[in-house]
Amino acid sequence: MSRIGLKPIAIPSGCTVDINDRTVKVKGPKGELSFTAVKEMSFEIKDNEIHVIRADETKRVRSLHGLTRSLVANMVEGVTEGFKKELKIIGTGYRANMNGKKLGLTLGFSHPLDVEVPAGLTVETPDNLTIVISGADKQQVGQFAALVRGYRPPEPYLGKGVRYVDEHVRRKVGKTGK
């Protein structure tokens, strides 16, 4: 039995939720998001809380129950507070800067990279070694952060590359001269 799926989602003040059949639309100060659930899921608003109700007890529906509840809860949190990922660049000559709507990365390649920032995300570079990605959609923020990190993941010998701020990179010892 899904314990996460049974938990109600509190609707904070300043957030409006519109349920139309299986589609949930959430509006808040940070933006607007919508989600269409599978046909076995339904939604109900009671006492300023959203309840996710499943139609039957098959294994597939039970597994989607918690997922659906988590996705809707992330939408509510995203439009009220937003999500944020911070990346740190480590390496000599590596840097990042914003060029209008593009993120310019110099990561040791023969040419600089210009990455188009998707709509709905804001990217800031407080200094040339830090990238802050924020937005209302948790999946979109994480996907763009993973894309930027994927251009030069941290390597285990010198630790050079793009990493999350809270990421720990296990270091290996290099060759020893005799």
Backbone as CSV, one residue per row, in Angstrom:
resi,resn,N_x,N_y,N_z,CA_x,CA_y,CA_z,C_x,C_y,C_z
1,MET,0.842,-1.180,0.000,0.000,0.000,0.000,0.885,1.240,0.000
2,SER,0.571,2.188,-0.854,1.378,3.394,-0.970,1.094,4.330,0.192
3,ARG,2.088,4.566,0.995,1.909,5.512,2.093,2.041,6.936,1.602
4,ILE,2.904,7.147,0.616,3.089,8.501,0.081,1.838,8.931,-0.664
5,GLY,1.232,8.035,-1.424,0.038,8.380,-2.189,-1.147,8.760,-1.320
6,LEU,-1.186,8.260,-0.096,-2.304,8.554,0.789,-2.169,9.895,1.501
7,LYS,-0.951,10.448,1.548,-0.753,11.717,2.242,-1.407,12.856,1.455
8,PRO,-2.160,13.728,2.110,-2.750,14.867,1.398,-1.697,15.938,1.115
9,ILE,-1.958,16.751,0.093,-1.058,17.832,-0.286,-1.701,19.140,0.168
10,ALA,-1.048,19.853,1.060,-1.589,21.120,1.552,-1.438,22.193,0.479
11,ILE,-2.483,23.003,0.312,-2.445,24.100,-0.653,-2.109,25.371,0.119
12,PRO,-0.911,25.946,-0.086,-0.543,27.153,0.653,-1.304,28.377,0.146
13,SER,-1.314,29.436,0.950,-1.985,30.657,0.519,-1.206,31.264,-0.647
14,GLY,-1.919,31.884,-1.566,-1.298,32.445,-2.756,-1.176,31.459,-3.895
15,CYS,-1.667,30.248,-3.696,-1.595,29.199,-4.706,-3.018,28.761,-5.042
16,THR,-3.341,28.710,-6.332,-4.665,28.254,-6.744,-4.524,26.947,-7.512
17,VAL,-5.425,26.015,-7.238,-5.406,24.706,-7.883,-6.724,24.518,-8.618
18,ASP,-6.634,24.139,-9.897,-7.817,23.897,-10.714,-7.764,22.457,-11.203
19,ILE,-8.788,21.681,-10.866,-8.840,20.273,-11.269,-9.944,20.111,-12.299
20,ASN,-9.566,19.601,-13.487,-10.513,19.359,-14.555,-10.310,17.921,-15.018
21,ASP,-11.212,17.029,-14.609,-11.106,15.598,-14.900,-9.818,15.052,-14.293
22,ARG,-8.805,14.689,-15.098,-7.533,14.170,-14.588,-6.415,15.190,-14.685
23,THR,-6.703,16.404,-15.107,-5.688,17.433,-15.278,-5.685,18.375,-14.083
24,VAL,-4.504,18.591,-13.519,-4.337,19.502,-12.387,-3.537,20.698,-12.871
25,LYS,-4.078,21.906,-12.672,-3.362,23.135,-13.011,-3.111,23.892,-11.720
26,VAL,-1.856,24.253,-11.494,-1.461,24.941,-10.273,-0.866,26.287,-10.656
27,LYS,-1.378,27.356,-10.055,-0.865,28.705,-10.298,-0.350,29.268,-8.989
28,GLY,0.747,29.985,-9.075,1.324,30.602,-7.895,2.185,31.778,-8.288
29,PRO,2.875,32.384,-7.326,3.694,33.550,-7.631,4.885,33.244,-8.542
30,LYS,5.370,32.014,-8.571,6.539,31.671,-9.389,6.170,31.186,-10.788
31,GLY,4.880,30.949,-11.064,4.501,30.495,-12.393,3.277,29.606,-12.370
32,GLU,3.093,28.906,-13.478,1.925,28.031,-13.646,2.391,26.700,-14.223
33,LEU,1.920,25.594,-13.632,2.268,24.262,-14.099,1.006,23.423,-14.224
34,SER,1.038,22.439,-15.132,-0.104,21.535,-15.263,0.398,20.110,-15.436
35,PHE,-0.457,19.167,-15.055,-0.111,17.748,-15.105,-1.373,16.957,-15.391
36,THR,-1.286,16.017,-16.330,-2.401,15.126,-16.629,-2.032,13.727,-16.148
37,ALA,-2.825,13.196,-15.259,-2.552,11.881,-14.661,-3.112,10.773,-15.543
38,VAL,-2.720,9.541,-15.228,-3.260,8.380,-15.933,-4.738,8.232,-15.578
39,LYS,-5.468,7.466,-16.389,-6.927,7.412,-16.234,-7.383,6.761,-14.926
40,GLU,-6.511,5.989,-14.276,-6.886,5.343,-13.023,-6.776,6.261,-11.802
41,MET,-6.219,7.445,-11.974,-6.057,8.389,-10.858,-7.103,9.499,-10.950
42,SER,-7.572,9.937,-9.800,-8.464,11.093,-9.754,-8.044,11.968,-8.585
43,PHE,-8.487,13.209,-8.611,-8.083,14.186,-7.602,-9.320,14.768,-6.937
44,GLU,-9.146,15.161,-5.687,-10.248,15.734,-4.930,-9.676,16.799,-3.992
45,ILE,-10.364,17.934,-3.883,-9.934,18.991,-2.958,-10.896,19.003,-1.783
46,LYS,-10.332,18.795,-0.565,-11.116,18.842,0.669,-10.314,19.603,1.704
47,ASP,-10.925,20.542,2.385,-10.293,21.277,3.481,-8.953,21.882,3.072
48,ASN,-8.909,22.497,1.893,-7.708,23.161,1.374,-6.538,22.179,1.223
49,GLU,-6.859,20.922,0.887,-5.862,19.897,0.628,-6.256,19.107,-0.615
50,ILE,-5.244,18.646,-1.346,-5.481,17.821,-2.535,-5.279,16.360,-2.125
51,HIS,-6.251,15.523,-2.472,-6.153,14.093,-2.217,-6.091,13.371,-3.560
52,VAL,-5.146,12.429,-3.687,-5.015,11.623,-4.897,-5.694,10.292,-4.620
53,ILE,-6.654,9.918,-5.473,-7.450,8.711,-5.268,-7.187,7.761,-6.436
54,ARG,-6.913,6.491,-6.098,-6.690,5.512,-7.158,-7.956,4.689,-7.374
55,ALA,-8.116,4.211,-8.622,-9.342,3.523,-9.002,-9.383,2.071,-8.542
56,ASP,-8.266,1.367,-8.626,-8.268,-0.044,-8.237,-6.965,-0.387,-7.525
57,GLU,-6.790,-1.660,-7.215,-5.651,-2.103,-6.406,-4.638,-2.929,-7.198
58,THR,-4.581,-2.760,-8.515,-3.581,-3.500,-9.287,-2.192,-2.950,-8.975
59,LYS,-1.193,-3.760,-9.245,0.180,-3.364,-8.913,0.585,-2.092,-9.656
60,ARG,0.233,-1.970,-10.917,0.582,-0.791,-11.718,-0.025,0.473,-11.127
61,VAL,-1.293,0.415,-10.762,-1.986,1.586,-10.231,-1.441,1.954,-8.854
62,ARG,-1.145,0.946,-8.043,-0.573,1.232,-6.717,0.781,1.903,-6.840
63,SER,1.592,1.475,-7.828,2.911,2.079,-7.995,2.812,3.505,-8.543
64,LEU,1.801,3.771,-9.352,1.625,5.125,-9.896,0.971,6.076,-8.895
65,HIS,0.372,5.544,-7.843,-0.317,6.375,-6.853,0.657,7.326,-6.155
66,GLY,1.747,6.787,-5.629,2.744,7.612,-4.947,3.444,8.557,-5.902
67,LEU,3.717,8.086,-7.119,4.362,8.937,-8.119,3.497,10.135,-8.453
68,THR,2.212,9.911,-8.680,1.292,10.997,-9.019,1.223,12.014,-7.901
69,ARG,1.138,11.532,-6.666,1.074,12.434,-5.520,2.355,13.271,-5.412
70,SER,3.518,12.640,-5.643,4.791,13.356,-5.566,4.910,14.413,-6.652
71,LEU,4.463,14.099,-7.868,4.532,15.059,-8.962,3.662,16.283,-8.684
72,VAL,2.448,16.059,-8.159,1.559,17.179,-7.846,2.113,17.987,-6.673
73,ALA,2.683,17.315,-5.675,3.276,18.032,-4.538,4.462,18.879,-4.990
74,ASN,5.264,18.374,-5.916,6.385,19.150,-6.451,5.896,20.350,-7.252
75,MET,4.760,20.201,-7.938,4.198,21.344,-8.667,3.773,22.436,-7.697
76,VAL,3.106,22.051,-6.617,2.648,23.035,-5.629,3.845,23.733,-4.989
77,GLU,4.867,22.958,-4.637,6.063,23.562,-4.038,6.792,24.456,-5.040
78,GLY,6.826,24.047,-6.300,7.534,24.811,-7.323,6.916,26.172,-7.604
79,VAL,5.582,26.244,-7.665,4.951,27.530,-7.983,4.912,28.460,-6.773
80,THR,5.109,27.941,-5.565,5.117,28.814,-4.391,6.541,29.203,-3.983
81,GLU,7.456,28.224,-3.888,8.816,28.506,-3.439,9.842,28.429,-4.563
82,GLY,9.640,27.537,-5.516,10.595,27.344,-6.594,11.689,26.363,-6.206
83,PHE,12.436,25.907,-7.199,13.541,24.983,-6.982,14.824,25.633,-7.473
84,LYS,15.941,25.218,-6.873,17.218,25.842,-7.202,18.331,24.805,-7.145
85,LYS,19.229,24.840,-8.120,20.424,23.996,-8.141,21.624,24.918,-8.346
86,GLU,22.676,24.651,-7.583,23.907,25.426,-7.731,25.005,24.512,-8.240
87,LEU,25.755,25.008,-9.219,26.884,24.280,-9.777,28.159,25.077,-9.534
88,LYS,29.251,24.377,-9.275,30.548,24.998,-9.049,31.492,24.508,-10.126
89,ILE,32.280,25.413,-10.686,33.246,25.055,-11.723,34.637,25.079,-11.095
90,ILE,35.379,23.987,-11.252,36.726,23.898,-10.706,37.676,23.543,-11.841
91,GLY,38.697,24.331,-12.025,39.694,24.066,-13.051,40.303,25.360,-13.547
92,THR,41.568,25.334,-13.880,42.261,26.517,-14.360,41.728,26.899,-15.736
93,GLY,41.276,28.129,-15.862,40.752,28.619,-17.131,39.297,28.283,-17.373
94,TYR,38.667,27.515,-16.504,37.251,27.180,-16.654,36.423,28.331,-16.098
95,ARG,35.380,28.729,-16.828,34.514,29.807,-16.334,33.164,29.770,-17.039
96,ALA,32.222,30.514,-16.454,30.870,30.606,-17.014,30.412,32.055,-16.944
97,ASN,29.607,32.463,-17.918,28.993,33.792,-17.896,27.719,33.758,-18.727
98,MET,26.835,34.711,-18.448,25.572,34.803,-19.187,25.736,35.775,-20.348
99,ASN,25.339,35.338,-21.532,25.336,36.185,-22.732,23.890,36.318,-23.189
100,GLY,23.146,37.230,-22.580,21.724,37.370,-22.899,20.964,36.164,-22.390
101,LYS,20.378,35.382,-23.306,19.616,34.183,-22.940,20.458,32.908,-23.041
102,LYS,21.758,33.046,-23.245,22.624,31.880,-23.392,23.646,31.850,-22.265
103,LEU,23.963,30.644,-21.840,24.989,30.425,-20.840,26.283,30.100,-21.562
104,GLY,27.283,30.954,-21.397,28.579,30.739,-22.034,29.500,29.980,-21.104
105,LEU,30.019,28.842,-21.574,30.897,28.004,-20.765,32.245,27.856,-21.460
106,THR,33.308,28.064,-20.706,34.656,27.790,-21.182,35.189,26.662,-20.312
107,LEU,35.260,25.464,-20.885,35.578,24.278,-20.095,36.771,23.493,-20.641
108,GLY,37.701,24.186,-21.266,38.903,23.519,-21.734,38.792,22.894,-23.101
109,PHE,37.675,23.112,-23.788,37.553,22.628,-25.158,38.219,23.629,-26.096
110,SER,38.319,23.293,-27.360,38.946,24.196,-28.325,38.061,25.405,-28.628
111,HIS,36.816,25.359,-28.193,35.885,26.450,-28.449,34.992,26.624,-27.221
112,PRO,34.495,27.847,-26.992,33.551,28.030,-25.878,32.182,27.460,-26.239
113,LEU,31.447,27.023,-25.220,30.113,26.473,-25.431,29.069,27.533,-25.113
114,ASP,28.059,27.650,-25.951,26.911,28.513,-25.680,25.690,27.627,-25.542
115,VAL,25.122,27.569,-24.330,23.992,26.699,-24.050,22.745,27.559,-23.928
116,GLU,21.739,27.249,-24.728,20.465,27.971,-24.696,19.715,27.617,-23.416
117,VAL,19.287,28.647,-22.674,18.543,28.434,-21.432,17.076,28.213,-21.790
118,PRO,16.459,27.098,-21.351,15.061,26.826,-21.679,14.122,27.865,-21.059
119,ALA,12.963,28.030,-21.683,11.954,28.945,-21.149,11.469,28.424,-19.801
120,GLY,11.249,29.302,-18.857,10.784,28.912,-17.535,11.900,28.787,-16.516
121,LEU,13.152,28.857,-16.974,14.287,28.777,-16.061,15.016,30.112,-16.022
122,THR,15.584,30.419,-14.869,16.468,31.579,-14.765,17.839,31.066,-14.343
123,VAL,18.853,31.528,-15.046,20.225,31.118,-14.764,21.017,32.368,-14.413
124,GLU,21.726,32.302,-13.299,22.547,33.423,-12.864,23.976,32.938,-12.674
125,THR,24.922,33.838,-12.895,26.322,33.542,-12.615,26.835,34.640,-11.685
126,PRO,26.713,34.441,-10.347,27.170,35.459,-9.408,28.655,35.761,-9.553
127,ASP,29.456,34.747,-9.820,30.853,34.946,-10.205,31.132,33.968,-11.339
128,ASN,32.324,34.026,-11.905,32.555,33.212,-13.096,32.812,31.731,-12.795
129,LEU,32.705,31.314,-11.525,32.874,29.909,-11.179,31.619,29.285,-10.579
130,THR,30.526,30.038,-10.515,29.287,29.551,-9.910,28.132,29.748,-10.882
131,ILE,27.290,28.729,-10.990,26.084,28.805,-11.822,24.904,28.473,-10.924
132,VAL,23.881,29.336,-10.902,22.677,29.101,-10.107,21.512,28.957,-11.075
133,ILE,20.870,27.789,-11.068,19.736,27.501,-11.947,18.492,27.431,-11.075
134,SER,17.460,28.211,-11.407,16.237,28.189,-10.606,15.024,28.231,-11.520
135,GLY,13.910,27.690,-11.009,12.672,27.658,-11.771,11.581,26.965,-10.977
136,ALA,10.381,26.915,-11.550,9.234,26.326,-10.866,9.126,24.823,-11.090
137,ASP,9.621,24.322,-12.217,9.500,22.904,-12.561,10.739,22.151,-12.085
138,LYS,10.579,21.260,-11.110,11.702,20.528,-10.514,12.436,19.692,-11.552
139,GLN,11.690,19.034,-12.428,12.307,18.175,-13.436,13.136,19.005,-14.409
140,GLN,12.626,20.155,-14.812,13.324,21.000,-15.775,14.606,21.587,-15.174
141,VAL,14.560,21.997,-13.905,15.744,22.527,-13.230,16.817,21.449,-13.129
142,GLY,16.434,20.262,-12.691,17.389,19.170,-12.553,17.953,18.712,-13.883
143,GLN,17.120,18.693,-14.915,17.573,18.255,-16.239,18.589,19.220,-16.821
144,PHE,18.335,20.532,-16.679,19.273,21.516,-17.222,20.582,21.509,-16.431
145,ALA,20.496,21.332,-15.104,21.708,21.249,-14.292,22.532,20.027,-14.693
146,ALA,21.878,18.904,-14.950,22.579,17.691,-15.371,23.197,17.872,-16.759
147,LEU,22.521,18.618,-17.640,23.057,18.895,-18.972,24.338,19.707,-18.868
148,VAL,24.317,20.765,-18.055,25.503,21.613,-17.900,26.635,20.818,-17.256
149,ARG,26.325,20.027,-16.234,27.341,19.209,-15.569,27.907,18.167,-16.525
150,GLY,27.084,17.667,-17.442,27.506,16.629,-18.369,28.544,17.068,-19.379
151,TYR,28.701,18.385,-19.607,29.723,18.844,-20.541,31.131,18.565,-20.020
152,ARG,31.323,18.659,-18.704,32.623,18.368,-18.111,32.408,17.865,-16.682
153,PRO,32.042,16.579,-16.516,31.841,16.054,-15.162,33.157,16.070,-14.384
154,PRO,33.093,16.128,-13.062,34.336,16.161,-12.296,35.121,14.863,-12.457
155,GLU,36.413,15.006,-12.683,37.233,13.812,-12.856,37.916,13.473,-11.528
156,PRO,38.227,12.200,-11.294,38.640,11.771,-9.954,40.087,12.084,-9.572
157,TYR,40.950,12.462,-10.508,42.359,12.664,-10.175,42.646,14.080,-9.698
158,LEU,42.232,15.080,-10.447,42.466,16.467,-10.042,41.197,17.148,-9.533
159,GLY,40.032,16.536,-9.781,38.771,17.133,-9.329,38.266,18.232,-10.239
160,LYS,38.875,18.395,-11.410,38.463,19.450,-12.329,37.138,19.096,-12.984
161,GLY,36.329,20.126,-13.248,35.066,19.924,-13.937,33.946,20.701,-13.290
162,VAL,32.727,20.406,-13.711,31.527,21.061,-13.182,30.877,20.095,-12.211
163,ARG,30.588,20.560,-11.003,29.965,19.708,-9.990,28.879,20.482,-9.268
164,TYR,27.977,19.742,-8.641,26.989,20.366,-7.778,27.703,20.881,-6.538
165,VAL,27.165,21.918,-5.909,27.810,22.519,-4.749,27.951,21.515,-3.617
166,ASP,26.929,20.682,-3.399,26.980,19.736,-2.285,27.534,18.362,-2.689
167,GLU,28.054,18.233,-3.900,28.557,16.951,-4.387,29.963,16.682,-3.852
168,HIS,30.184,15.462,-3.417,31.507,15.048,-2.969,32.119,14.157,-4.042
169,VAL,33.307,14.530,-4.525,33.986,13.755,-5.559,35.080,12.938,-4.892
170,ARG,34.995,11.619,-5.045,36.027,10.752,-4.471,37.287,10.874,-5.316
171,ARG,38.372,11.205,-4.674,39.630,11.420,-5.377,40.457,10.138,-5.396
172,LYS,41.154,9.931,-6.495,42.064,8.788,-6.627,43.501,9.303,-6.550
173,VAL,44.369,8.465,-6.113,45.778,8.851,-6.115,46.336,8.615,-7.507
174,GLY,47.194,9.500,-7.946,47.789,9.381,-9.275,49.016,8.488,-9.255
175,LYS,49.800,8.580,-10.294,51.003,7.778,-10.390,52.052,8.299,-9.404
176,THR,52.831,7.417,-8.912,53.917,7.823,-8.020,55.241,7.604,-8.730
177,GLY,56.107,8.601,-8.664,57.431,8.476,-9.294,58.405,7.814,-8.342
178,LYS,59.234,6.946,-8.840,60.212,6.269,-7.976,61.601,6.736,-8.244
